Amino acid sequence: MSVDIDHLRTWVNSTETVIDLVTPAPLNALVATLDRDDPPATKDSTVPHCWHWLYFLPHGKQSEIGSDGHPQRGGFLPPVPLPRRMWAGSQIAFHAPLRVGQSISRTSRIVDVRMKEGRTGPLVFVKVDHEITAEGKLAISERHDIVYRDLPAHGEPAPAFAEAPTDAMWSRRIVPDDVLLFRYSALTFNGHRIHYDRRYVTEVEGYPGLIVHGPLIATLLLDLLRRCLPQAQVETFSFRAVKPLFDIAPFDVCGRMVDEKTVQLWSKDAAGHLTMDATATLA
């Protein structure tokens, strides 16, 4: 597929600002989705790390939705013509907590748009910086990495995958099913059909099952840390998606202390392959 990278690069330095209000309903819904026993969120309750993804949701009109369930290409993000897109990773710094009742604002900027030739064809990498302020004070800064690629050719061999670490101090088994993926899609107003439309994801995109959301896996990694070190204060969190996870088998979220300030976190599939690699630094 032809990609006009010079045209796509005209989106670099484009900005967008959106506002929202931290309300308790999505927080309480995610508590239920993650099988937590937290008390109901009320005014001034603190938003857990990375639960800010429940806010600033995309509100594309139904008539403007593309065939994959995402809003049609263009607008703030460049109109990359490649059909597959993936949240490949993020690097996040937490400067101040978000609290229920706060007015919040997010300013986003396209930092870079690059293309390279991969094993399966062209890959386009889009980097977006987000700054979230709460009542005028910087609360979260995040670099968001997005990767676009073409569909694989018929009969293309599967790539080799890395083995996950075997020295976890903590682990939790997750059984991804249609309901879990649907609930997270609904909470984040994510219409991407790879997460809930089994016929689409297997027949059109060629995957073996529904794909577990990258940010859901990242949230589950931080949730593991929160379960095992409930008093820990996270200063930074970065993650990198390595291999897709599907709803056809359980997976594990794992972690270990590297030193008193650093936590290594990862997810692995039923075959023991690394699927997401992450690091959290503690205050």
FENNORTA-V588463 format. One record per residue. N is the residue number from 1. PHI is phi in degrees with one decimal (NA if undefined). OMEGA is omega in degrees with one decimal (* if undefined). NEAR is the number of other ideal C-beta (glycine too) atoms within 8 Angstrom. Layout:
n->[N | N]
phi->[PHI | PHI]
omega->[OMEGA | OMEGA]
near->[NEAR | NEAR]
//
This chain:
n->[1 | 2 | 3 | 4 | 5 | 6 | 7 | 8 | 9 | 10 | 11 | 12 | 13 | 14 | 15 | 16 | 17 | 18 | 19 | 20 | 21 | 22 | 23 | 24 | 25 | 26 | 27 | 28 | 29 | 30 | 31 | 32 | 33 | 34 | 35 | 36 | 37 | 38 | 39 | 40 | 41 | 42 | 43 | 44 | 45 | 46 | 47 | 48 | 49 | 50 | 51 | 52 | 53 | 54 | 55 | 56 | 57 | 58 | 59 | 60 | 61 | 62 | 63 | 64 | 65 | 66 | 67 | 68 | 69 | 70 | 71 | 72 | 73 | 74 | 75 | 76 | 77 | 78 | 79 | 80 | 81 | 82 | 83 | 84 | 85 | 86 | 87 | 88 | 89 | 90 | 91 | 92 | 93 | 94 | 95 | 96 | 97 | 98 | 99 | 100 | 101 | 102 | 103 | 104 | 105 | 106 | 107 | 108 | 109 | 110 | 111 | 112 | 113 | 114 | 115 | 116 | 117 | 118 | 119 | 120 | 121 | 122 | 123 | 124 | 125 | 126 | 127 | 128 | 129 | 130 | 131 | 132 | 133 | 134 | 135 | 136 | 137 | 138 | 139 | 140 | 141 | 142 | 143 | 144 | 145 | 146 | 147 | 148 | 149 | 150 | 151 | 152 | 153 | 154 | 155 | 156 | 157 | 158 | 159 | 160 | 161 | 162 | 163 | 164 | 165 | 166 | 167 | 168 | 169 | 170 | 171 | 172 | 173 | 174 | 175 | 176 | 177 | 178 | 179 | 180 | 181 | 182 | 183 | 184 | 185 | 186 | 187 | 188 | 189 | 190 | 191 | 192 | 193 | 194 | 195 | 196 | 197 | 198 | 199 | 200 | 201 | 202 | 203 | 204 | 205 | 206 | 207 | 208 | 209 | 210 | 211 | 212 | 213 | 214 | 215 | 216 | 217 | 218 | 219 | 220 | 221 | 222 | 223 | 224 | 225 | 226 | 227 | 228 | 229 | 230 | 231 | 232 | 233 | 234 | 235 | 236 | 237 | 238 | 239 | 240 | 241 | 242 | 243 | 244 | 245 | 246 | 247 | 248 | 249 | 250 | 251 | 252 | 253 | 254 | 255 | 256 | 257 | 258 | 259 | 260 | 261 | 262 | 263 | 264 | 265 | 266 | 267 | 268 | 269 | 270 | 271 | 272 | 273 | 274 | 275 | 276 | 277 | 278 | 279 | 280 | 281 | 282 | 283]
phi->[NA | -78.5 | -126.2 | -88.7 | -67.1 | -62.9 | -66.8 | -63.3 | -72.8 | -68.6 | -79.4 | -59.0 | 79.1 | -64.4 | -128.3 | -151.8 | -125.0 | -129.8 | -121.8 | -155.7 | -128.6 | -76.6 | -108.2 | -79.7 | -57.2 | -65.4 | -64.3 | -65.0 | -68.4 | -71.9 | -55.0 | -66.1 | -63.8 | -91.0 | 60.3 | -97.0 | -113.4 | -63.5 | -66.4 | -56.7 | -70.9 | -132.8 | -54.6 | 79.4 | -61.5 | -81.4 | -82.1 | -60.3 | -58.6 | 73.2 | -78.8 | -64.7 | -67.9 | -79.9 | -118.4 | 56.3 | -77.3 | -70.6 | -125.5 | -63.7 | -62.9 | -57.7 | -72.1 | -110.0 | -86.4 | -80.5 | -65.4 | -90.1 | 95.5 | -82.6 | -56.0 | -56.4 | -64.2 | 114.3 | 75.3 | -66.2 | -80.9 | -66.2 | -81.3 | -65.7 | -81.1 | -71.8 | -75.2 | -93.9 | -133.6 | -143.5 | -75.2 | -82.7 | 164.9 | -150.7 | -127.5 | -126.1 | -119.2 | -102.3 | -97.2 | -156.4 | -72.2 | -88.0 | -132.0 | -58.4 | 101.0 | -78.1 | -84.5 | -126.8 | -135.2 | -127.2 | -106.6 | -117.4 | -139.6 | -72.8 | -88.3 | -160.7 | -134.9 | -133.1 | -130.5 | -145.0 | -88.4 | -101.1 | -62.7 | -105.2 | 125.2 | -68.4 | -123.9 | -116.6 | -111.1 | -118.1 | -109.8 | -127.7 | -100.4 | -119.2 | -124.0 | -108.3 | -114.3 | -119.2 | 52.2 | 87.7 | -109.7 | -60.5 | -113.4 | -142.7 | -120.7 | -143.4 | -100.7 | -113.6 | -104.2 | -118.4 | -122.4 | -115.1 | -149.7 | -84.0 | -69.7 | -69.9 | -71.7 | -61.1 | 81.4 | -65.2 | -68.1 | -70.4 | -70.1 | -75.0 | -122.0 | -79.2 | -79.1 | -75.2 | -57.4 | -117.3 | -111.0 | -65.5 | -86.4 | -136.3 | -155.5 | -144.7 | -84.7 | -115.9 | -107.7 | -80.0 | -128.9 | -57.0 | -70.1 | -57.5 | -68.4 | -64.0 | -63.5 | -69.4 | -59.1 | -66.5 | -63.4 | -103.2 | 48.7 | -99.4 | -87.8 | -59.2 | -70.1 | -64.7 | -97.6 | -144.7 | -104.5 | -63.8 | -64.3 | -63.9 | -67.5 | -89.1 | -88.3 | -94.9 | -93.7 | 77.1 | -87.5 | -80.0 | -169.2 | -65.3 | -93.9 | -73.8 | -58.2 | -57.2 | -64.3 | -66.5 | -61.9 | -60.6 | -63.7 | -66.2 | -64.7 | -67.4 | -65.1 | -61.2 | -59.3 | -66.2 | -69.4 | -89.2 | -130.5 | -62.7 | -93.3 | -67.1 | -109.3 | -86.1 | -95.3 | -137.7 | -148.2 | -132.6 | -145.2 | -137.4 | -75.0 | -109.0 | -153.3 | -65.2 | -109.4 | -120.2 | -83.9 | -88.6 | -158.8 | -65.4 | -138.8 | -121.0 | -103.8 | -136.0 | -163.8 | -157.3 | -79.3 | -87.7 | -152.2 | -66.6 | -114.7 | -124.7 | -122.2 | -92.9 | -129.1 | -158.7 | -118.9 | -141.2 | -84.9 | -64.9 | -89.0 | 86.4 | -81.7 | -67.7 | -117.5 | -149.1 | -118.7 | -145.7 | -139.3 | -119.7 | -109.1 | -105.8 | -70.3]
omega->[-179.4 | 179.1 | 178.2 | -174.3 | 178.6 | 177.3 | -178.4 | -178.2 | 174.9 | 176.3 | -178.8 | -178.5 | 171.2 | -179.0 | 178.5 | 176.1 | 177.5 | -179.9 | -179.8 | 177.2 | 179.5 | -179.4 | -175.1 | -171.7 | -179.8 | 177.3 | 179.1 | 178.6 | 178.8 | 173.2 | 179.7 | -177.8 | -178.6 | 179.1 | 176.5 | 179.3 | -179.0 | 173.3 | -179.6 | 177.2 | 177.4 | -179.2 | -179.9 | 173.1 | -179.7 | 176.5 | 178.5 | -178.0 | 179.3 | 171.7 | 173.3 | 176.5 | 174.8 | -176.8 | -176.4 | -175.0 | 178.1 | -177.9 | 177.2 | 177.6 | 179.6 | -179.4 | -177.9 | -179.7 | 178.8 | -176.0 | 180.0 | 179.5 | 174.9 | 168.5 | -179.4 | -174.9 | -178.7 | -176.0 | -177.9 | 177.8 | -178.9 | -176.6 | 179.8 | -173.6 | -178.1 | -168.8 | -177.7 | 175.6 | -175.6 | 168.6 | -169.9 | 179.7 | 177.6 | 170.8 | -168.2 | 172.7 | -179.8 | -175.3 | 179.9 | -177.8 | 168.3 | -178.5 | 177.8 | 179.7 | -178.4 | 167.4 | -176.0 | -178.9 | 176.8 | 174.0 | -176.2 | 179.2 | 173.8 | -176.0 | -175.7 | 172.1 | -176.6 | 175.5 | 170.8 | 178.5 | 176.9 | -179.3 | -177.0 | -179.5 | -176.2 | 173.3 | 176.6 | -178.4 | 178.5 | 177.9 | -178.5 | 173.9 | 176.2 | 170.3 | -178.8 | 176.9 | 176.2 | -178.4 | 174.4 | -178.1 | 179.6 | -178.7 | -175.5 | 168.0 | -172.7 | 168.2 | -176.1 | -179.9 | 179.4 | 178.5 | 175.5 | 178.5 | -179.8 | 172.8 | -179.9 | 175.7 | 179.9 | 178.5 | -179.7 | -177.9 | 178.7 | 178.4 | 175.3 | -177.4 | -179.6 | 174.6 | 177.9 | 174.1 | -178.8 | -174.9 | -178.6 | 170.1 | 179.5 | 174.1 | 178.2 | 179.2 | 178.5 | 176.8 | -177.4 | 176.5 | -177.3 | -175.4 | 177.8 | -177.7 | 177.5 | -177.2 | -179.8 | 175.0 | -179.2 | -178.8 | -179.1 | 180.0 | -176.7 | -178.5 | -176.4 | -169.4 | -179.7 | -176.6 | -176.7 | -175.9 | -173.6 | 179.6 | 179.4 | -172.8 | -179.5 | -174.2 | -177.7 | -176.3 | 171.3 | 177.2 | -178.4 | -179.1 | 177.0 | -175.8 | 176.2 | -178.0 | 175.1 | 179.3 | 174.7 | 177.8 | 178.5 | 178.0 | 178.2 | 176.1 | 177.7 | 176.6 | 175.4 | 177.9 | -178.7 | 177.7 | -173.8 | 177.5 | -171.0 | -179.2 | -175.4 | 174.6 | -176.6 | 176.8 | 177.9 | 178.2 | 175.9 | 177.4 | -179.4 | 176.3 | -175.7 | -174.9 | 179.1 | 170.6 | -177.4 | -177.3 | -176.3 | 179.6 | 175.1 | 172.6 | -177.9 | 167.6 | -169.9 | 177.4 | 175.4 | 173.3 | 174.0 | 171.5 | -172.7 | -178.3 | -170.9 | 177.6 | 172.9 | -179.8 | 177.8 | 171.5 | 179.2 | -179.9 | -175.6 | 178.2 | -179.9 | 179.1 | 176.0 | 180.0 | 173.3 | 179.9 | -174.1 | 176.5 | 174.0 | 172.5 | -173.9 | 178.0 | *]
near->[7 | 4 | 11 | 6 | 10 | 6 | 6 | 14 | 9 | 7 | 9 | 9 | 5 | 8 | 8 | 7 | 8 | 8 | 8 | 10 | 8 | 12 | 7 | 11 | 6 | 10 | 15 | 10 | 10 | 12 | 10 | 8 | 10 | 9 | 4 | 7 | 2 | 6 | 3 | 6 | 10 | 7 | 6 | 7 | 10 | 7 | 11 | 9 | 9 | 11 | 10 | 10 | 8 | 10 | 9 | 8 | 7 | 5 | 5 | 10 | 6 | 5 | 4 | 7 | 11 | 8 | 3 | 10 | 11 | 10 | 8 | 9 | 9 | 6 | 6 | 6 | 12 | 12 | 7 | 12 | 8 | 13 | 8 | 9 | 10 | 11 | 11 | 10 | 10 | 12 | 8 | 13 | 9 | 12 | 7 | 8 | 7 | 13 | 11 | 13 | 7 | 10 | 8 | 16 | 10 | 13 | 10 | 13 | 9 | 16 | 8 | 8 | 14 | 7 | 11 | 7 | 6 | 8 | 3 | 8 | 8 | 12 | 12 | 15 | 14 | 14 | 12 | 12 | 11 | 12 | 11 | 15 | 12 | 13 | 7 | 4 | 7 | 9 | 12 | 13 | 11 | 12 | 12 | 10 | 11 | 13 | 11 | 12 | 12 | 10 | 7 | 7 | 6 | 4 | 4 | 7 | 4 | 4 | 5 | 4 | 8 | 7 | 7 | 12 | 9 | 5 | 5 | 9 | 7 | 10 | 9 | 10 | 7 | 9 | 6 | 12 | 7 | 9 | 6 | 10 | 16 | 10 | 10 | 13 | 14 | 7 | 11 | 11 | 9 | 8 | 9 | 9 | 10 | 12 | 15 | 9 | 10 | 9 | 6 | 12 | 15 | 11 | 6 | 6 | 10 | 7 | 11 | 5 | 10 | 15 | 12 | 14 | 13 | 12 | 10 | 10 | 16 | 14 | 13 | 13 | 16 | 15 | 12 | 15 | 14 | 11 | 8 | 9 | 8 | 6 | 4 | 9 | 6 | 13 | 8 | 11 | 15 | 10 | 14 | 9 | 13 | 9 | 9 | 9 | 12 | 12 | 10 | 5 | 6 | 8 | 14 | 10 | 15 | 15 | 15 | 11 | 8 | 6 | 5 | 5 | 5 | 11 | 14 | 11 | 15 | 15 | 15 | 11 | 11 | 6 | 4 | 7 | 11 | 14 | 15 | 15 | 9 | 13 | 12 | 12 | 10 | 12 | 4]
//
